[in-house]
Structures are given as structure tokens and as C-alpha cells.
Amino acid sequence: MKFIVTHPFHFLSILLAGSSIPKCSRAWSSADGIPTSASRNSKRRRISSSSSHFSSPHHNTRGAATFPSAVTNDGDVSLSSKRSNRNHDSSRREVLRQSFITVTLATIGAISVPKAALADVTNKIASSTALRSLKRAQDQLPTKLLPEAQRNNFVGVKARLREAPFDEFRKNALILVRGGEDGPKASDLLLAYKELIAAVEAMDATASLGMKGRSVDSFRLGTQYEDVAKALDSFLKVGSEAASIPLQESPSMQDNLRYGSIDSKVLKSE
């Protein structure tokens, strides 16, 4: 069928009717459930808007979430805070360690020096008591030890050396040695101490051999008794001289200043 357009108005109405047909078809297809490009774009905008609302409590007017940037900044701040706390803890531990070492060294230095001086004073005071004990043993040698040695009584000699005052030979002699180790008789005192202990140990060893049934010379114990008596006498002489020497004290600064050992200018400069 052909339409003849005889008037311009009719031609314009036909064009308008033709242009409205695609719009009606698109609206009809959308109404039937077929998604169009416009409906898909609107759905995407609604989904992005709803997701931005649920994903971030803080959003701008355009719907763009700003929470990830805040998380990143908070993570940087927390990481830097942890690093600073770790550095602070390590520096504090280092300071405590250095303080502990300093206090320990100072305490050791403060304790060791007075103990050494106290030991010298104690041994010097005890030297007189040790000297009296050794002299008492010297007086009892002829009455207690000599008869057993002359009879070759090995058991008797062994027993006498373990009775007072002979059982403290080593202890009392060592006190005298320590009390005079800083004096002029230190070397002589140490030599006499070694000779005395060697003589006593030799006599005790001979008594042990005789108790085991070994063959021992009949004059051996008598000779060893003489060695013990001589060694004890020599030690007592050196020990008496060492004990009579007073304890040497280091002069103070005022004493050195009084006797001219330190210049007064040096003291004033300090």
C-alpha cells in the first residue's frame, strides 16, 4: 500500500510517528524482563552506591570510599609506633645493662680492697696466739713425742701427731706465714714453714710404714724427731721476729704532705 503525501504537515507527522516506534519497542522489551543498556547502567550505579555504603562508614558526596586510605595511614602510624617502642625498649635495656655492670664492678672493688686489708690485720692479730701454741708444742715435744720415737712405737707416734698441740702444726704455722708475708722476713718465714711441715710429714710416713709391717731402721724415728725439733725451733725464731714487726700501713695524703712527699701546689691544683 502506498501513501501519497500531499501536504507537508502529513510528512512531518509520519516522521514523528516513525521516531517514536524504537522508543516504544525499547520500553516494551524492558517491561518484558529483557535488560537494556539503560537499565544495566542504572543497576550498576545502584550496586556501587550500596556497596560503598556497606564497605565504609565514611564516604563522600560522590560515594567514593575513603576508608582504605585511612587504614593505610593507621597501619603506617601503628608500624612506626611499634618501631619506636622497640627502639625505646632496646635502649632502656642497654642502659640498665651498663648500669648493672658499673655497679657490680664498683661493688667488687669496694669489697675486695677492705677484705684484703682486713685479712692482713686478722692474721697479724692471730699471729701472737699461733706463736704461743707452737711454743707450747715445743715444750711438750720431749715429754710426749720423744718417748714414742725412742721405743719405735709406730702407733704411739701416729697417735701423738694427731693430738693437741701437735695436730695444729700446719694451721698455726700458716697463720704466722700469712701475717708476715708483707714484711721483710716473708721469704725466710716461708722457707722455715716448708722445712717444718716436711719434717713432720716424714715422721708420720715412717710411722705408717711401721704400722703396715714394713722394715724400718730402728734409729729412723729418733733421727726424724730431731729434725722436727730443729725445724720447729728455726721456725719459731723467724716467726717471733716477723710477729714483732708492726703492720705496715700506707701513708695518707696528709702524712705525705706533712713530711714533704707531696707538693702543696699539686694538692691545691687538685
C-alpha positions in Angstrom: 0.0 0.0 0.0 1.3 3.4 -0.9 0.6 6.6 0.8 0.8 9.8 -1.1 1.9 12.8 0.9 0.2 15.8 -0.4 0.8 18.2 2.3 4.0 19.0 4.3 2.1 18.6 7.5 1.4 15.0 6.8 5.0 14.3 6.0 6.1 15.7 9.4 3.6 13.7 11.3 4.8 10.5 9.6 8.4 11.3 10.6 7.4 11.9 14.3 5.5 8.6 14.4 8.4 6.7 13.0 10.9 8.1 15.5 8.6 7.1 18.4 8.5 3.4 17.3 12.0 2.5 18.6 11.4 4.1 22.0 8.2 2.1 22.4 10.0 -1.1 21.4 12.7 -0.5 23.9 10.2 0.3 26.6 8.3 -2.9 25.7 11.4 -5.1 25.8 12.3 -3.7 29.2 8.8 -4.3 30.5 9.0 -8.0 29.4 12.2 -8.5 31.5 14.9 -8.1 28.8 17.6 -5.8 30.3 18.5 -2.9 28.3 21.7 -0.8 28.3 20.0 2.0 30.3 18.6 -0.5 32.9 22.1 -2.2 33.2 23.8 1.2 33.8 21.2 2.2 36.5 21.7 -1.2 38.2 25.4 -0.8 38.2 25.2 2.7 39.8 22.8 1.3 42.5 25.1 -1.6 43.3 28.2 0.6 43.5 26.4 3.1 45.7 25.1 0.3 48.0 28.5 -1.4 48.2 30.1 1.9 49.1 27.6 2.4 51.9 28.2 -1.0 53.4 32.0 -1.1 52.9 32.9 2.2 54.5 31.3 4.2 57.3 32.8 7.4 55.9 32.0 8.3 52.3 32.0 11.5 50.4 29.1 13.0 48.4 30.1 11.1 45.3 30.0 7.7 47.0 33.8 7.0 46.8 35.0 5.2 49.9 37.8 6.8 51.8 38.3 4.1 54.4 41.2 2.2 52.6 43.4 5.3 52.7 42.6 5.8 56.4 43.5 2.1 57.0 46.8 2.6 55.2 47.6 5.7 57.3 46.6 4.0 60.5 48.8 1.0 59.6 51.8 3.3 58.9 51.2 5.0 62.2 50.9 1.8 64.2 54.1 0.3 62.5 56.1 3.4 63.2 54.8 3.4 66.8 55.9 -0.3 67.2 59.3 0.5 65.8 59.8 3.4 68.2 58.6 1.3 71.1 61.1 -1.4 70.2 63.9 1.1 69.9 63.0 2.6 73.2 62.9 -0.9 74.9 66.3 -1.8 73.5 67.9 1.4 74.6 66.4 1.1 78.0 67.8 -2.5 78.3 71.2 -1.3 77.2 71.2 1.5 79.8 70.2 -1.0 82.5 72.9 -3.4 81.5 75.6 -0.7 81.6 74.4 0.5 85.0 74.4 -3.1 86.3 78.0 -3.7 85.1 79.2 -0.4 86.6 77.5 -1.1 90.0 78.9 -4.6 90.0 82.5 -3.5 89.3 82.3 -0.7 91.9 80.9 -3.1 94.5 83.6 -5.7 93.8 86.3 -3.0 94.0 84.9 -1.6 97.2 84.6 -5.0 98.9 87.8 -6.7 97.7 90.2 -4.0 99.0 88.8 -3.8 102.6 88.7 -7.6 102.7 92.4 -7.9 101.8 93.3 -5.3 104.4 91.1 -7.0 106.9 92.7 -10.3 106.2 96.2 -8.8 106.9 95.0 -7.3 110.2 93.3 -10.6 111.3 96.4 -12.7 110.5 98.6 -10.2 112.3 96.5 -10.3 115.4 96.2 -14.1 115.3 100.0 -14.4 114.9 100.6 -14.0 118.6 98.1 -16.7 119.5 99.6 -19.1 116.9 103.1 -18.3 118.2 102.1 -19.3 121.8 100.5 -22.5 120.6 103.7 -23.5 118.7 105.8 -22.7 121.7 103.6 -24.9 123.9 104.1 -27.7 121.4 107.8 -27.2 121.5 107.8 -27.6 125.3 105.8 -30.8 125.1 107.9 -32.5 122.4 110.4 -34.1 124.9 107.7 -35.5 127.1 105.1 -36.7 124.6 106.7 -37.4 121.2 110.3 -38.3 122.1 109.5 -41.4 124.3 107.4 -42.9 121.5 110.1 -42.3 118.9 112.8 -43.9 121.1 110.7 -47.0 121.6 109.9 -47.2 117.9 106.3 -47.2 118.8 104.8 -46.5 115.4 101.2 -46.5 116.7 102.2 -44.1 119.5 104.0 -41.7 117.2 101.0 -41.7 114.8 98.6 -41.0 117.7 100.7 -38.2 119.3 101.0 -36.3 116.0 97.2 -36.2 115.9 96.8 -34.9 119.4 96.9 -31.3 120.7 99.0 -29.3 120.4 100.8 -31.2 117.7 97.7 -31.6 115.5 97.8 -27.8 114.8 101.3 -27.5 113.5 100.3 -26.6 110.0 97.4 -24.3 111.0 99.4 -22.2 113.4 102.5 -22.0 111.2 100.4 -20.9 108.2 98.9 -18.1 110.3 102.4 -16.8 111.0 103.3 -17.0 107.3 100.3 -15.0 106.2 100.8 -12.5 108.9 104.3 -11.7 107.8 104.0 -12.1 104.1 104.3 -8.4 103.5 107.2 -8.0 106.0 111.0 -8.2 105.5 111.0 -11.8 106.9 108.5 -13.2 104.4 110.9 -15.4 102.4 112.7 -16.7 105.5 109.4 -17.5 107.2 108.1 -19.4 104.2 111.3 -21.4 103.9 111.2 -22.3 107.6 107.5 -23.3 107.3 108.2 -25.7 104.4 111.0 -27.4 106.4 108.8 -27.8 109.5 105.9 -29.4 107.6 108.3 -31.7 105.6 109.9 -33.0 108.8 106.5 -33.7 110.5 105.2 -35.4 107.4 108.3 -37.6 107.1 108.0 -38.8 110.7 104.3 -39.5 110.1 105.1 -41.5 106.9 107.6 -43.6 108.7 105.1 -44.4 111.4 102.6 -45.5 108.7 105.2 -47.8 107.2 106.0 -49.4 110.5 102.3 -50.0 111.2 102.0 -51.8 107.9 104.8 -54.2 108.9 107.5 -52.7 106.6 111.1 -52.9 107.6 112.2 -49.6 109.2 115.6 -48.7 110.7 115.5 -48.7 114.5 117.1 -45.3 114.7 115.0 -43.7 112.0 112.2 -42.3 114.2 114.7 -40.8 116.6 116.5 -39.0 113.8 113.3 -37.7 112.4 112.3 -36.5 115.9 115.5 -34.4 115.9 114.6 -33.0 112.5 111.1 -31.9 113.8 112.6 -30.3 116.9 115.2 -28.3 114.9 112.7 -27.2 112.2 110.3 -26.1 114.9 112.9 -24.1 116.7 114.1 -22.4 113.5 110.5 -21.5 112.5 109.8 -20.1 116.0 112.8 -17.8 115.8 111.8 -16.4 112.4 108.1 -16.3 113.3 108.9 -14.3 116.5 110.8 -11.7 114.6 108.1 -11.4 111.9 105.3 -11.1 114.6 107.2 -8.3 116.4 107.1 -6.2 113.2 104.1 -3.9 113.3 101.6 -3.9 110.4 102.7 -1.6 107.6 100.1 1.0 106.7 100.1 3.1 103.6 100.6 6.8 104.5 97.7 9.1 103.9 97.9 12.2 101.7 98.1 14.4 104.8 101.1 12.5 106.1 102.8 12.8 102.8 102.1 16.5 102.7 103.4 16.8 106.3 106.6 15.1 105.5 107.1 16.7 102.2 106.3 13.8 99.9 103.6 15.8 98.0 103.9 19.3 96.9 101.3 21.6 98.3 100.8 23.2 94.8 99.8 19.8 93.4 97.3 19.4 96.2 95.8 22.8 95.6 95.6 22.2 91.9 93.5 19.1 92.6 
